[in-house]
Amino acid sequence: MSKTVLVTGGTGFIGNCFCKLLLTERPDWNVINVDVCTYAANIHTIDEELKNERYKFYKVDIRDREAIFDIFEKECPNIVVNFAAESHVDRSIFDPESFLNTNIIGTSVLMDACRKFGIERFHQVSTDEVYGDLPLDRPDLFFTEETPLHTSSPYSTSKASADLLVLSYFRTYNLPVTISRCSNNYGPYQFPEKLIPLMISKALKDEPLPVYGEGLNVRDWLYVEDHCRGILAILEKGRVGEIYNLGGHNERNNLYIVKRILKELNKPESLITHVADRHGHDQRYAIDPHKANVELNWDPTTTFEEGIVKTINWYLSSYGQNWLEECLKTTEEWMKKNYNNRK
Ligand SMILES: NC(=O)c1ccc[n+]([C@@H]2O[C@H](COP(=O)([O-])OP(=O)(O)OC[C@H]3O[C@@H](n4cnc5c(N)ncnc54)[C@H](O)[C@@H]3O)[C@@H](O)[C@H]2O)c1
């Protein structure tokens, strides 16, 4: 049955992958991308999608109530999936306010529009960072949906606040909501300020690869398409009012990731430079995806080894092309401004 899905942040890394998935695998669904295009969005990311007659793009801020309500009135979406966010922890440490505004207030504007115009589902894309971190010496511990919220950074706090707001709209207004909390994603089109694309890009240019502290912080890596398939499964099979953890049981520490990238690119480990650790740096994230496995029959299908090679090859083929060069310029300017004295 035909549906109209309004995707916010669809010019970003994961939102775009989700739009691609819908256009390919749900041939009678229409996709509306609402994205204000911050520094993290490169318009060339959606070049292909713009050619598709089932895809529409609005360059609009999710905090702009009037504009958002106009879009809802015109497009009558059945489903809203909210990816739009300020998403980089480091930036949240320098500028918390924009994170609170977009990630919390923006989410409330979208849900108010859903209440006014009616909706089958509002899905909030959240993160495992809302659970805080786990100690490195307790590999037996994992985040479940019942793990208490215990945030560390302004970013994760803004996401946790939004999650609470989403659950309050379910309880107070009966808005049919779901939430997914996902581990670290990687794959094509990720903005090169995040670990994997940053390290690939630096290695390609034979520049030093800055690793926080000793590089022992552990993340549970999930290939972006697996994340998007998990969200689609929640839309189609998930129960309203529920939270689903999505993760890959693919735990790796940062140093392993960096060395793996260097090996694949045939570059020396002497490019690694250890820099001062991030303030409040979380030690380990690890998701227990049991609920999503059992209720949604969802399982990641891309192993870390397959995913990292696909990702490196994508960045290799983008090297010297407009998309990557423009994104790198933005990243380098920000790093120069904020990390000039980093040791
Ligand atoms: N990247 C990860 O590893 C990861 C893991 C778990 C959860 N998430 C969540 O997934 C979502 C997408 O993450 P991503 O990595 O694709 O981020 P991203 O930074 O690549 O993309 C975010 C997109 O949101 C848009 N945006 C930002 N503020 C906006 C606003 N006020 N109005 C409209 N659009 C706005 C940006 O222009 C950008 O296109 C975020 O909500 C993030 O918290 C990300």
The ligand as a Tripos MOL2 file, in Angstrom:
@<TRIPOS>MOLECULE
LIG
   44    48     1     0     0
SMALL
NO_CHARGES

@<TRIPOS>ATOM
      1 N1         26.2460    8.4110   13.0850 N.am      1 LIG1
      2 C1         26.0610    7.5270   14.0540 C.2       1 LIG1
      3 O1         26.9380    6.7000   14.3230 O.2       1 LIG1
      4 C2         24.7560    7.4980   14.8110 C.ar      1 LIG1
      5 C3         24.5250    6.4490   15.7070 C.ar      1 LIG1
      6 C4         23.3050    6.3940   16.3960 C.ar      1 LIG1
      7 C5         22.3540    7.3720   16.1780 C.ar      1 LIG1
      8 N2         22.5960    8.4010   15.3010 N.ar      1 LIG1
      9 C6         21.5410    9.3950   15.0840 C.3       1 LIG1
     10 O2         21.1360    9.2690   13.7380 O.3       1 LIG1
     11 C7         20.7230   10.5290   13.2260 C.3       1 LIG1
     12 C8         21.4540   10.8450   11.9410 C.3       1 LIG1
     13 O3         22.8540   10.8310   12.1990 O.3       1 LIG1
     14 P1         23.9100   11.1040   11.0410 P.3       1 LIG1
     15 O4         25.1630   10.4470   11.4470 O.co2     1 LIG1
     16 O5         23.2970   10.7970    9.7300 O.co2     1 LIG1
     17 O6         24.0840   12.6690   11.1970 O.3       1 LIG1
     18 P2         24.5460   13.7530   10.1390 P.3       1 LIG1
     19 O7         25.1690   14.8310   10.9590 O.co2     1 LIG1
     20 O8         25.3130   13.1340    9.0280 O.co2     1 LIG1
     21 O9         23.1760   14.2700    9.5130 O.3       1 LIG1
     22 C9         22.2740   15.0720   10.2170 C.3       1 LIG1
     23 C10        21.3960   15.7590    9.1960 C.3       1 LIG1
     24 O10        20.4430   16.5470    9.9210 O.3       1 LIG1
     25 C11        20.3440   17.8210    9.2870 C.3       1 LIG1
     26 N3         19.9270   18.8150   10.2790 N.ar      1 LIG1
     27 C12        20.6170   19.2340   11.3680 C.ar      1 LIG1
     28 N4         19.9250   20.1780   12.0240 N.ar      1 LIG1
     29 C13        18.7640   20.3370   11.3460 C.ar      1 LIG1
     30 C14        17.6170   21.1540   11.5500 C.ar      1 LIG1
     31 N5         17.5540   22.0180   12.5720 N.pl3     1 LIG1
     32 N6         16.5880   21.0690   10.6590 N.ar      1 LIG1
     33 C15        16.6630   20.2010    9.6030 C.ar      1 LIG1
     34 N7         17.7290   19.4090    9.3610 N.ar      1 LIG1
     35 C16        18.7630   19.4660   10.2290 C.ar      1 LIG1
     36 C17        21.7460   18.0970    8.7600 C.3       1 LIG1
     37 O11        21.7290   19.0670    7.7390 O.3       1 LIG1
     38 C18        22.1640   16.7260    8.2880 C.3       1 LIG1
     39 O12        21.7780   16.4990    6.9560 O.3       1 LIG1
     40 C19        20.9730   11.5460   14.3410 C.3       1 LIG1
     41 O13        19.7520   11.7810   14.9930 O.3       1 LIG1
     42 C20        21.9480   10.8450   15.2650 C.3       1 LIG1
     43 O14        21.7860   11.2790   16.5980 O.3       1 LIG1
     44 C21        23.7800    8.4720   14.6260 C.ar      1 LIG1
@<TRIPOS>BOND
     1     1     2 1
     2     2     3 2
     3     2     4 1
     4     4     5 ar
     5     4    44 ar
     6     5     6 ar
     7     6     7 ar
     8     7     8 ar
     9     8     9 1
    10     8    44 ar
    11     9    10 1
    12     9    42 1
    13    10    11 1
    14    11    12 1
    15    11    40 1
    16    12    13 1
    17    13    14 1
    18    14    15 2
    19    14    16 1
    20    14    17 1
    21    17    18 1
    22    18    19 2
    23    18    20 1
    24    18    21 1
    25    21    22 1
    26    22    23 1
    27    23    24 1
    28    23    38 1
    29    24    25 1
    30    25    26 1
    31    25    36 1
    32    26    27 ar
    33    26    35 ar
    34    27    28 ar
    35    28    29 ar
    36    29    30 ar
    37    29    35 ar
    38    30    31 1
    39    30    32 ar
    40    32    33 ar
    41    33    34 ar
    42    34    35 ar
    43    36    37 1
    44    36    38 1
    45    38    39 1
    46    40    41 1
    47    40    42 1
    48    42    43 1
@<TRIPOS>SUBSTRUCTURE
     1 LIG1         1 GROUP 0 **** ****
